């Protein structure tokens, strides 16, 4: 097996998670507009909305980091917009939610993550992020202390591709100036973080909490 020279992490579900269930957060903000949402049902609807809105077609992903239009579609599918008295009320609600998730404290860090990143930084391996996210990710990573470990970031809404488009994996390899076989993808999504990069020639480790956490990435590098 080719020696791993760079580890490329997914973010959501791999390094961080919403500090509160999405449905609870939506319900809290909706309450400001006199709208009552069932938190658990909204969380379930959100997950289904994410699936129905992905993957996106080529040419539909922005390059400037602003992905409001897509996220607004996801949020709208997570609830009935008719709950809001006026379209403008939903627009304001969405903007509040969108900006909320740009805040570092809106996210929790999985317990082992800082220690794992510290251990990997001491080894001769580059660390990077590859995420189907937008420019908000910079503030989240920098604000919660993970940014110092992960200065190299490949963010779909800044590149115009998203996982599992083969082009995004090729782009990462080209920028890092490494052969695909020297790259290790670490993430929780079977399609985006395992199947996609594996087809591109990368090595992969799937996160499957609680069965397998981020220490699997360390073992992939150390062989232990």
N, C-alpha and C positions, 0 to 999 in steps of 0.2 A: 504493500500500500504506500502511495506517495505521502511524504511528510506534509502535514498540515502547516501552512504558512500564514493563513488568515482565517479567522472565525467571524462569520457574518451572522448576526443575531436578528431574528424577528423581534418585535417589541411587545405589542399587546398579547397577553396570554403566555408570554415567554419571559419577559423581564418585569412587566408591570401589569396591573389589572385595575379596573375602576374601584375607587375607594368605597363606593356604595353601588349596589345594583343599579343598572341604567334606569330601570323602571321607577325606582325610588327617586332618583334625581329628576327625571322627567315630571313625576307627580309633584315634587316639591316646587319646581318652577311653574308648572301649570296652575298650581293653587293660587299663584299671584294674579292669575287672570280669571279666577272664579271657576276653573275647570277641575273636576275631580277625575283622577286616573287611578285605575287599579294597578298598583306597582308591579305585582308579580306577573299579571297578564301582559302588561306593557313590556316588561323585560323579555318575555317569550316572543311577543310580536316583534320586538327589535331584532332579536336573533334571526327570525324568519325574514325580516326586511333586509338584513345584511346579506343573507343568502340569495334573495331574489334580485338584489341589485349588483351582484358580482358573479363572474368577473365582467369587467367593462370592455367594450369594444375598443380597438385601437383608434386613436384620434379623438376619443372622448375624455381623455384624462388631461387635466391642465398641466402647464409647465411653470406657473408662477407661484405654486404653493398654496393658492387659495382654492379650496375644494368645497366651498359652501353649497354650491348648487347640488352636488351629489349627496352630501350629507343631509341637505334639506329634504331630498327625496326619501332617504332612509328614515328620517324622523317622521315624515308625513305618513309613511307606510306603517309606522309603529303605533299609530293611533288614528282616530277619526278626526280630521281637521274640523268637521262639523261641530266638535265639542267647543270650538272657539266661536265667539259671537261674530267676529269679523275676520277676514283674511289678514288684516293688518295686525290683529292680536296674535295670530299664529306666527306671523313673520317676526314679531318682537320676541315671542317665546323662543323661537328657534335661535335667534341671535344670542339670547342669554345662554341657552344651552351650549351653543357652539363655542362661545367664549369661555364658559365654565370649564370645558374639557381641555382648554389650553393652559389651565392652572396646574402647577405641579401637585398641589394638595388634593386635586380631584382623582389622583392615582395612588395606588398602593404599590410597594415594591415587594416582590416575592422574597421571603426571608433569606434565602441563600445567595441571592444575586450579588450584593456588594462583595461578599467574601470570595465568590467565584471569580468575579471580574478582577479583583485584587490579585488572586492567585494566577490568573491567566496573563495579567500585565507583566508579571515577573518572568514570563517565558518569552522565547523568541518567536512570537506570533502576533500578527496585526489583529486588531479588533475593530469591527465596523458594524453598522446597523443597515438592514435592508427592510423597509416597511411600506406597506400600502397605507400610508398616512399622508399628512400634509404638513405645511410649515409650522403648525402648532407644536409639532414634535420637538423642535429645538428648545422651546421654552420648557417643555415638560422634562426633557432629559437634563438640561442644564440646571433647572430649578430643584430637582430632587437628588442631585449629586452624582448621577450616572454619566453626565456629559463628559467629565474628565477622563473616563475610561473609554468613551466612544465618540471621539471627535470626528471620525469619518462616518458620514451618514448618506445613505442612498434612499431618498424618499420619493415615492411614486408620483405625487402631485408636483414635484419639482423636476421630474424627468420625462413625464409624458407616457410612461409605461407602468404597469403594475404586475406584481406576481399573479399568475404564473407565466406571463409572457416571456418566451425564451430570450427576447431582446434585453430584458433588464438584467438577467444573469450574465449575459455576454458583456454588457456595459460594465458591471461591477468588476469582472475579471480584467477587462481592458484598463480600467482606471487603476486598479490595484497592481497591474502589470504582473499578474500571476497566471499560470495555467489553471484551468478549471479544476483539475484533479488536486490542486494544492489548497482549494477552498473548502471550508466546512460550513454548511448551513445548519443553524440551530434554531428550531422553532416548533410551535405546537400544531400548525396546520398541515395536515397530510398532503394536500394539493400544492400549497404555496411554498412550504418550507422543506418538503421531502421529495415529492414526485417531480415538481418543476426543476429544482436545482439538480436532482439526480440525473434527469434527462439531459441537462446541460453539462454533465460530467463532474459535478461537484460531489464531495462526500457530504453525508447528512447525519444529523442526530435529531430525533424527534422528542420533544418534551411532552410527557404524558403524566401530568400530576394527578394523584400523588405517587404513582408508580415510578416515574422517572423525572427528576428535576434537573436543574442546570448543571449539577455536578457531572452529568453525562458528557458534557462538553469537555470538561477537564480530563475525564478518562479517555476521551477520544484523542486528546493531545498527548497525554502521558502514557497511554497504554495500560493504565492501572485502574 
